[in-house]
Amino acid sequence: MSAPGGQLDDRAILDPAHAPPFPAAALTVLRDPQLRKNVAHATDVIQAKRALLVAEKTDWQELRSAASRIKEEALDHLGAYLKQFEERCTAAGGTVHWAADAAEARRIILEILREEKAEEVIKIKTMTSAEIQLNPFLEAAGIRAHETDLAEIILQLGKGEPSHIVVPALHVNRSQVREVFARRMGIEDLSDDPQALTAAARGFLRRKFLTVPMAISGANFLIAETGAVVVVESEGNGRMCLTLPRTLITLAGIEKVLPRFADLEVMLQLLARSATGERMNPYTSLWTGVRADDGPQRFHVVLLDNGRSSILARRTGRQTLKCIRCAACMNACPVYRQTGGHAYGSVYPGPIGAILTPQLEQMQHAQSLPYASSLCGACYEVCPVKINIPEVLLELRARVTDQERRQARRIFDPLYIGLRVANLLFSRAWLFHAAQWAGRIGLRFFTGKDGWIHRLPGVGAKWTQTRDLRGLPRQTFHAWWTGRRQAIGNRH
């Protein structure tokens, strides 16, 4: 998050198990006008670029449908395609590991690094490693992880957290970047010119590229047909990580697999336009196993489940796994525009995070995220693989409601008591009218001169925290209607 004085704030929590509910976290962001300005400007720029390049594709809708079918096929036969990927990757000299959860993935990666006697590792931007909290785990084990993506460098040096899938430092402006670089790199006369900032980052990273023999990457796609891994990027730092180190570890979610090499023809056209408003990513890297005297000589792929199989088992929720991490849904979302990414309390923010994070957490955490939406459908309209996010949001809301209903059956639960009282009031007309009369009198103390209730105590504060409430009228509709009928009857 941004903070006064141009510094980044290291208080952002991207652990769903400990993050505050979305409404509480969003309030902090709503009080930060600079952050909201940064987010609005960045998303406006990306949306405008995307709209221009999408408009020039006369077959855009056909591409979306094709991509959706490709991902559906991959998910329908996920086990078979993952096995095929393992066979082809292994035949090409790679080593494939299977990780059921975050803890197992971290253990596998640490064992590989210790076998290599690694003290440092360079990284390509990978959200999956953030999902499993890899960096702090490696640091605790005495291994320093160096981010190489420009936005990730900004956040790592500034001790901040990402707020966007494609542009992690979207909430930071260049004066804040200059302050972080000047302070952490020791460059006193650094300007906030973008070229100067990029040059400072390049100089900072060059030594790491040339001296650190271990690298960790994510994957945009895995190709079952060939055993290849695909990474797309905009800066070229990924290409350095994929060619210079002695050993490369790729961490990828199991949903990243595509059946055929030819499927990239569809996916790459959609991904670049949807993510950054470009016709093609500046750098698209593919590698298959190991080749003598060319790139890393040891190659490992860690296939991560971490809750994805349970998502796959649900008819509606499984479409979440079609996501190609383009962030188009975030750029179009009116809620994200106002709150930024930190309010979601997860490495996956925005509409896709609102449906992915609760499911990855087995509905044990992040239950407030399915409600972080107006259900306007803008996310569905821009999704390049046609994920019906509003449909999944509604299913998740139903699951949250079921959880609350089961918990409310405890006799001393406040919700249970409240529902029982409401049932009593609504079942007897005289009690209902008495409650209306009492409520009208009580709410007068909280109704402003403008006729609106801006703040309520206790449970009522949950409503007035985010919206205003019109004060109760002096006369109910029922009383008005009864009086009107009597007046008409007297005239006749």
C-alpha positions as CSV (number, residue, x, y, z in Angstrom):
1,M,0.0,0.0,0.0
2,S,1.1,3.6,-0.4
3,A,1.8,5.6,2.6
4,P,2.6,9.2,3.5
5,G,6.0,10.5,2.4
6,G,6.2,8.4,-0.7
7,Q,7.2,5.2,1.0
8,L,5.6,1.8,0.6
9,D,3.7,0.2,3.4
10,D,4.8,-3.2,4.6
11,R,1.6,-3.8,6.6
12,A,-0.3,-5.4,3.6
13,I,-1.3,-8.9,4.5
14,L,-1.6,-11.4,1.6
15,D,-2.4,-14.4,3.8
16,P,-6.1,-15.2,3.6
17,A,-6.0,-17.1,6.9
18,H,-5.0,-13.9,8.7
19,A,-6.3,-11.2,6.5
20,P,-9.2,-9.0,7.7
21,P,-12.6,-9.3,6.1
22,F,-12.9,-7.4,2.8
23,P,-15.2,-4.6,4.1
24,A,-12.8,-3.8,6.9
25,A,-9.7,-3.9,4.7
26,A,-11.4,-1.8,2.0
27,L,-12.1,1.0,4.4
28,T,-8.3,1.6,4.8
29,V,-7.9,1.9,1.1
30,L,-10.9,4.1,0.6
31,R,-9.2,6.7,2.9
32,D,-6.1,6.8,0.7
33,P,-6.8,9.1,-2.2
34,Q,-3.3,8.8,-3.7
35,L,-3.6,5.0,-4.0
36,R,-7.1,5.2,-5.5
37,K,-5.8,7.8,-8.0
38,N,-2.9,5.5,-9.0
39,V,-5.2,2.5,-9.5
40,A,-7.8,4.4,-11.5
41,H,-5.2,5.9,-13.8
42,A,-3.4,2.6,-14.4
43,T,-6.6,0.6,-15.1
44,D,-7.9,3.4,-17.4
45,V,-4.7,3.2,-19.5
46,I,-4.7,-0.6,-19.7
47,Q,-8.4,-0.7,-20.6
48,A,-8.0,1.9,-23.4
49,K,-5.1,0.0,-24.9
50,R,-7.0,-3.3,-24.7
51,A,-10.1,-1.9,-26.3
52,L,-8.2,-0.6,-29.4
53,L,-6.5,-3.9,-30.0
54,V,-9.5,-6.0,-29.4
55,A,-11.5,-3.9,-31.8
56,E,-9.1,-4.7,-34.6
57,K,-9.7,-8.4,-34.2
58,T,-12.8,-9.3,-36.2
59,D,-12.7,-12.9,-34.8
60,W,-12.3,-11.9,-31.2
61,Q,-15.4,-13.7,-30.0
62,E,-14.4,-16.8,-31.9
63,L,-11.0,-16.7,-30.3
64,R,-12.7,-16.5,-26.8
65,S,-14.9,-19.4,-27.6
66,A,-11.9,-21.4,-28.9
67,A,-9.8,-20.7,-25.8
68,S,-12.7,-21.6,-23.5
69,R,-13.1,-25.0,-25.3
70,I,-9.3,-25.6,-25.1
71,K,-9.3,-25.0,-21.3
72,E,-12.5,-27.1,-20.8
73,E,-10.9,-30.0,-22.7
74,A,-7.7,-29.7,-20.6
75,L,-9.8,-29.7,-17.4
76,D,-12.0,-32.6,-18.5
77,H,-8.9,-34.8,-19.0
78,L,-6.5,-33.1,-16.6
79,G,-5.0,-36.3,-15.2
80,A,-4.2,-37.7,-18.6
81,Y,-2.7,-34.5,-19.9
82,L,-0.6,-34.0,-16.7
83,K,0.7,-37.5,-17.1
84,Q,1.6,-36.9,-20.7
85,F,3.4,-33.7,-19.8
86,E,5.4,-35.6,-17.2
87,E,6.4,-38.3,-19.6
88,R,7.5,-35.8,-22.4
89,C,9.3,-33.5,-20.0
90,T,11.1,-36.4,-18.3
91,A,12.1,-37.8,-21.7
92,A,13.6,-34.4,-22.6
93,G,15.8,-34.4,-19.4
94,G,13.6,-32.7,-16.9
95,T,12.5,-33.9,-13.5
96,V,8.8,-33.6,-12.5
97,H,7.7,-33.4,-8.9
98,W,4.1,-33.5,-7.6
99,A,3.1,-31.3,-4.6
100,A,-0.2,-31.9,-2.9
101,D,-0.1,-28.6,-1.0
102,A,2.0,-25.6,-0.3
103,A,4.1,-27.2,2.4
104,E,5.1,-30.1,0.2
105,A,6.0,-27.7,-2.7
106,R,8.2,-25.6,-0.4
107,R,9.9,-28.7,0.9
108,I,10.6,-30.0,-2.6
109,I,12.1,-26.7,-3.7
110,L,14.2,-26.3,-0.5
111,E,15.6,-29.9,-1.0
112,I,16.7,-29.0,-4.6
113,L,18.3,-25.8,-3.5
114,R,20.2,-27.5,-0.6
115,E,21.4,-30.2,-3.0
116,E,22.8,-27.4,-5.1
117,K,24.2,-25.7,-1.9
118,A,22.4,-22.5,-3.0
119,E,22.6,-19.4,-0.8
120,E,20.8,-17.2,-3.4
121,V,18.2,-17.6,-6.1
122,I,16.9,-15.3,-8.8
123,K,13.2,-15.4,-9.7
124,I,10.9,-14.7,-12.6
125,K,7.6,-13.2,-11.4
126,T,5.4,-16.0,-10.3
127,M,2.2,-15.7,-8.4
128,T,2.2,-19.4,-7.6
129,S,5.3,-18.9,-5.4
130,A,3.6,-16.0,-3.6
131,E,0.6,-18.3,-3.1
132,I,2.7,-20.8,-1.2
133,Q,4.6,-18.0,0.6
134,L,7.9,-19.2,-0.9
135,N,10.1,-16.1,-0.4
136,P,9.7,-15.9,3.4
137,F,10.1,-19.6,3.7
138,L,13.4,-19.6,1.8
139,E,14.6,-16.6,3.8
140,A,13.9,-18.4,7.1
141,A,16.0,-21.3,5.7
142,G,18.9,-18.9,4.9
143,I,18.4,-18.6,1.2
144,R,17.9,-15.1,-0.3
145,A,15.4,-14.9,-3.2
146,H,15.9,-12.0,-5.6
147,E,12.9,-10.8,-7.7
148,T,13.9,-9.7,-11.2
149,D,10.6,-8.3,-12.5
150,L,10.7,-4.5,-12.3
151,A,7.4,-4.2,-10.4
152,E,8.5,-7.0,-8.1
153,I,11.8,-5.3,-7.4
154,I,9.9,-2.2,-6.4
155,L,7.8,-4.1,-3.9
156,Q,10.6,-6.3,-2.6
157,L,12.9,-3.3,-1.9
158,G,10.0,-1.2,-0.5
159,K,8.6,-4.1,1.6
160,G,5.3,-3.8,-0.1
161,E,2.8,-6.4,-1.5
162,P,1.4,-6.8,-5.0
163,S,-2.0,-5.3,-5.8
164,H,-2.5,-6.6,-9.4
165,I,-1.9,-9.8,-11.2
166,V,-0.1,-8.4,-14.3
167,V,1.2,-5.0,-12.9
168,P,2.0,-5.8,-9.2
169,A,3.1,-2.3,-8.4
170,L,0.1,-0.6,-10.2
171,H,-0.8,1.2,-6.9
172,V,2.7,2.9,-6.8
173,N,3.6,6.1,-8.7
174,R,7.0,6.9,-10.0
175,S,7.9,9.4,-7.2
176,Q,7.4,6.6,-4.8
177,V,9.5,4.3,-6.9
178,R,12.3,6.9,-7.0
179,E,12.2,7.2,-3.2
180,V,12.5,3.4,-2.7
181,F,15.3,3.0,-5.3
182,A,17.3,6.0,-3.9
183,R,17.0,4.7,-0.4
184,R,17.7,1.0,-1.0
185,M,20.2,1.3,-3.8
186,G,22.0,4.3,-2.4
187,I,21.5,6.5,-5.4
188,E,21.1,10.0,-4.0
189,D,20.6,12.0,-7.2
190,L,18.2,9.6,-8.9
191,S,15.4,11.3,-10.8
192,D,11.8,9.9,-11.3
193,D,12.2,9.7,-15.0
194,P,11.1,6.2,-16.1
195,Q,14.3,5.6,-18.1
196,A,16.4,6.5,-15.2
197,L,14.4,4.2,-12.9
198,T,14.7,1.4,-15.4
199,A,18.4,1.9,-15.7
200,A,18.9,1.8,-12.0
201,A,17.0,-1.5,-11.7
202,R,19.0,-2.9,-14.7
203,G,22.3,-2.1,-13.0
204,F,21.0,-3.5,-9.7
205,L,20.1,-6.8,-11.3
206,R,22.9,-7.3,-13.7
207,R,25.3,-8.7,-11.1
208,K,22.7,-11.2,-9.9
209,F,22.0,-12.5,-13.4
210,L,25.7,-13.1,-13.9
211,T,26.6,-14.6,-10.6
212,V,23.6,-16.5,-9.1
213,P,23.4,-20.1,-10.6
214,M,19.9,-20.9,-9.4
215,A,16.6,-19.6,-10.8
216,I,12.9,-20.2,-10.0
217,S,10.1,-19.5,-12.5
218,G,6.4,-19.8,-12.8
219,A,4.6,-20.9,-16.0
220,N,1.9,-19.4,-18.1
221,F,1.3,-22.7,-19.8
222,L,2.5,-26.3,-19.8
223,I,2.3,-28.2,-23.1
224,A,1.3,-31.8,-22.7
225,E,2.1,-32.8,-26.2
226,T,5.8,-31.7,-26.0
227,G,6.5,-31.4,-22.3
228,A,7.4,-27.7,-22.8
229,V,7.0,-24.8,-20.4
230,V,5.9,-21.4,-21.6
231,V,6.6,-18.0,-19.9
232,V,5.5,-14.7,-21.4
233,E,6.8,-11.4,-20.1
234,S,7.4,-7.8,-21.1
235,E,10.9,-6.9,-19.9
236,G,13.4,-9.7,-20.8
237,N,14.4,-10.4,-17.2
238,G,12.7,-13.8,-17.5
239,R,14.8,-14.6,-20.6
240,M,17.9,-13.9,-18.5
241,C,16.7,-16.3,-15.7
242,L,15.9,-19.0,-18.2
243,T,19.3,-19.0,-20.0
244,L,22.1,-18.0,-17.5
245,P,21.5,-20.1,-14.4
246,R,22.9,-23.7,-14.0
247,T,19.7,-25.0,-12.4
248,L,16.1,-23.9,-13.1
249,I,13.0,-24.8,-11.0
250,T,9.6,-24.2,-12.4
251,L,6.6,-24.0,-10.0
252,A,3.3,-24.4,-11.8
253,G,-0.3,-25.0,-10.9
254,I,-1.8,-28.2,-12.4
255,E,-4.4,-26.2,-14.2
256,K,-1.7,-24.5,-16.5
257,V,-1.5,-27.5,-18.8
258,L,-2.7,-27.2,-22.5
259,P,-3.2,-30.3,-24.6
260,R,-1.3,-29.3,-27.8
261,F,1.5,-27.0,-28.9
262,A,-1.0,-25.5,-31.5
263,D,-3.2,-24.3,-28.7
264,L,-0.7,-21.5,-28.1
265,E,-1.8,-19.9,-31.3
266,V,-5.1,-19.0,-29.7
267,M,-3.9,-18.3,-26.1
268,L,-1.1,-16.0,-27.0
269,Q,-3.4,-13.8,-29.1
270,L,-5.8,-13.4,-26.2
271,L,-3.3,-13.1,-23.4
272,A,-1.3,-10.1,-24.6
273,R,-4.3,-8.1,-25.7
274,S,-6.2,-8.8,-22.5
275,A,-3.3,-8.3,-20.1
276,T,-1.3,-5.3,-21.3
277,G,-3.0,-4.1,-24.5
278,E,-0.3,-5.5,-26.8
279,R,-0.6,-7.5,-30.0
280,M,2.1,-9.9,-28.7
281,N,4.2,-10.2,-25.6
282,P,7.7,-8.8,-26.2
283,Y,9.2,-12.0,-24.8
284,T,7.7,-15.4,-25.2
285,S,10.0,-18.2,-23.9
286,L,9.5,-21.9,-24.4
287,W,11.9,-24.6,-23.1
288,T,11.7,-28.4,-23.2
289,G,13.9,-30.3,-20.8
290,V,17.7,-29.9,-21.0
291,R,20.1,-29.4,-23.9
292,A,23.8,-29.7,-23.7
293,D,25.6,-26.3,-23.6
294,D,22.3,-24.4,-24.0
295,G,20.6,-23.0,-20.9
296,P,20.2,-24.7,-17.5
297,Q,21.7,-28.2,-17.3
298,R,19.3,-29.2,-14.4
299,F,15.6,-28.6,-14.8
300,H,12.9,-29.3,-12.3
301,V,9.1,-28.8,-12.6
302,V,7.0,-28.8,-9.4
303,L,3.3,-29.4,-10.2
304,L,1.2,-27.8,-7.5
305,D,-2.3,-28.9,-6.5
306,N,-3.0,-27.0,-3.3
307,G,-6.7,-27.2,-3.5
308,R,-7.1,-27.2,-7.2
309,S,-8.4,-30.8,-7.3
310,S,-11.3,-29.9,-5.0
311,I,-12.2,-26.9,-7.3
312,L,-12.1,-29.2,-10.3
313,A,-14.7,-31.5,-8.6
314,R,-17.4,-28.8,-8.5
315,R,-19.5,-28.3,-11.7
316,T,-19.8,-24.5,-11.5
317,G,-16.6,-23.6,-9.6
318,R,-14.3,-25.6,-11.8
319,Q,-14.4,-22.9,-14.5
320,T,-12.3,-20.8,-12.2
321,L,-9.4,-23.0,-13.2
322,K,-9.7,-21.8,-16.9
323,C,-8.1,-18.5,-15.8
324,I,-4.9,-17.5,-17.8
325,R,-4.0,-14.7,-15.3
326,C,-4.6,-11.8,-17.7
327,A,-6.2,-9.5,-15.1
328,A,-8.7,-8.1,-17.6
329,C,-11.5,-8.7,-15.0
330,M,-9.6,-6.6,-12.5
331,N,-9.2,-3.7,-14.9
332,A,-12.9,-3.7,-15.7
333,C,-14.2,-4.2,-12.1
334,P,-15.7,-1.1,-10.4
335,V,-15.0,-2.6,-7.0
336,Y,-11.3,-3.2,-7.7
337,R,-11.1,0.3,-9.1
338,Q,-12.1,1.8,-5.8
339,T,-10.3,-0.6,-3.4
340,G,-7.2,-1.7,-5.2
341,G,-5.8,-5.2,-4.7
342,H,-4.7,-5.2,-1.0
343,A,-8.2,-5.2,0.3
344,Y,-8.6,-8.8,-1.0
345,G,-6.0,-10.1,1.4
346,S,-4.7,-12.6,-1.1
347,V,-2.1,-12.8,-3.8
348,Y,-5.0,-13.1,-6.2
349,P,-7.1,-9.9,-6.0
350,G,-10.0,-8.6,-8.1
351,P,-12.9,-10.7,-9.4
352,I,-10.8,-13.7,-10.1
353,G,-9.4,-13.6,-6.6
354,A,-12.9,-13.3,-5.2
355,I,-13.7,-16.7,-6.6
356,L,-10.3,-18.4,-6.6
357,T,-9.1,-17.6,-3.1
358,P,-12.1,-18.9,-1.1
359,Q,-12.0,-22.1,-3.1
360,L,-8.3,-22.6,-2.6
361,E,-8.9,-22.1,1.1
362,Q,-11.6,-24.8,1.1
363,M,-14.1,-22.1,2.2
364,Q,-12.4,-21.9,5.6
365,H,-11.1,-18.4,5.0
366,A,-11.8,-15.4,2.8
367,Q,-15.6,-15.9,2.9
368,S,-16.2,-12.2,2.6
369,L,-14.6,-12.1,-0.9
370,P,-17.6,-13.5,-2.9
371,Y,-19.5,-10.4,-1.7
372,A,-16.8,-8.0,-3.0
373,S,-18.7,-7.6,-6.2
374,S,-21.7,-5.7,-7.6
375,L,-22.5,-8.6,-9.9
376,C,-22.5,-6.1,-12.8
377,G,-21.0,-8.7,-15.2
378,A,-18.2,-6.5,-16.6
379,C,-15.6,-9.2,-15.6
380,Y,-17.5,-11.9,-17.6
381,E,-17.7,-9.6,-20.7
382,V,-13.9,-9.1,-20.8
383,C,-12.7,-12.5,-19.8
384,P,-10.8,-14.1,-22.7
385,V,-11.7,-17.6,-21.7
386,K,-15.3,-16.9,-20.8
387,I,-15.3,-17.6,-17.1
388,N,-18.7,-16.7,-15.8
389,I,-17.4,-15.0,-12.6
390,P,-20.9,-13.7,-11.4
391,E,-22.2,-17.3,-11.6
392,V,-19.4,-18.6,-9.5
393,L,-19.8,-15.7,-7.0
394,L,-23.4,-16.6,-6.5
395,E,-22.6,-20.2,-5.9
396,L,-19.9,-19.2,-3.3
397,R,-22.3,-16.9,-1.6
398,A,-24.8,-19.8,-1.3
399,R,-22.0,-21.9,0.3
400,V,-21.1,-19.1,2.7
401,T,-24.8,-18.8,3.7
402,D,-25.0,-22.5,4.3
403,Q,-22.0,-22.3,6.6
404,E,-23.6,-19.4,8.5
405,R,-26.9,-21.3,8.7
406,R,-25.2,-24.3,10.2
407,Q,-23.3,-22.2,12.7
408,A,-26.5,-20.3,13.6
409,R,-28.2,-23.5,14.8
410,R,-26.2,-23.1,18.1
411,I,-28.8,-21.7,20.5
412,F,-26.5,-19.0,21.9
413,D,-25.3,-17.8,18.6
414,P,-26.2,-14.1,18.0
415,L,-27.4,-14.8,14.5
416,Y,-29.6,-17.6,15.7
417,I,-31.1,-15.4,18.3
418,G,-31.7,-12.6,15.8
419,L,-33.4,-14.9,13.4
420,R,-35.6,-16.4,16.1
421,V,-36.6,-12.8,17.2
422,A,-37.3,-11.8,13.6
423,N,-39.5,-15.0,13.1
424,L,-41.5,-14.0,16.2
425,L,-42.0,-10.4,15.0
426,F,-43.1,-11.4,11.5
427,S,-45.5,-14.1,12.7
428,R,-47.6,-11.7,14.8
429,A,-49.0,-8.5,13.3
430,W,-49.3,-6.6,16.6
431,L,-45.7,-7.4,17.5
432,F,-44.6,-6.3,14.0
433,H,-46.4,-2.9,14.4
434,A,-45.0,-2.5,17.9
435,A,-41.5,-3.1,16.6
436,Q,-42.1,-0.5,13.8
437,W,-43.3,2.0,16.4
438,A,-40.3,1.4,18.7
439,G,-37.8,1.5,15.8
440,R,-39.2,4.7,14.5
441,I,-38.7,6.3,17.9
442,G,-35.2,4.9,18.5
443,L,-33.9,5.8,15.1
444,R,-34.8,9.4,15.5
445,F,-31.7,9.8,17.6
446,F,-29.5,8.7,14.7
447,T,-31.3,10.5,11.9
448,G,-29.6,13.6,10.6
449,K,-31.4,16.8,9.6
450,D,-31.1,15.7,6.0
451,G,-33.4,12.7,6.8
452,W,-30.6,10.1,6.4
453,I,-28.9,7.8,9.0
454,H,-25.2,8.0,8.5
455,R,-24.0,6.0,11.5
456,L,-25.5,3.3,13.6
457,P,-24.1,1.5,16.7
458,G,-23.5,-2.2,17.2
459,V,-24.6,-4.6,14.5
460,G,-26.1,-1.7,12.5
461,A,-22.6,-0.3,12.0
462,K,-22.0,-3.0,9.4
463,W,-24.5,-1.4,7.2
464,T,-23.6,2.3,7.7
465,Q,-19.8,1.6,7.3
466,T,-20.3,1.4,3.6
467,R,-23.6,3.0,2.8
468,D,-26.2,5.5,4.1
469,L,-29.6,4.6,5.3
470,R,-32.7,6.7,4.8
471,G,-34.5,7.5,8.1
472,L,-37.9,5.8,8.7
473,P,-40.9,7.9,7.7
474,R,-43.1,9.3,10.4
475,Q,-46.0,7.2,8.9
476,T,-45.9,3.7,7.6
477,F,-47.4,2.7,4.3
478,H,-49.9,0.5,6.1
479,A,-51.0,3.4,8.3
480,W,-51.3,5.7,5.3
481,W,-53.3,3.2,3.4
482,T,-55.7,2.5,6.3
483,G,-56.2,6.3,6.8
484,R,-56.8,6.8,3.1
485,R,-59.5,4.0,3.0
486,Q,-61.2,5.5,6.0
487,A,-61.2,8.9,4.4
488,I,-62.7,7.5,1.2
489,G,-65.3,5.6,3.2
490,N,-66.4,8.7,5.1
491,R,-66.9,10.7,1.9
492,H,-69.3,8.0,0.6
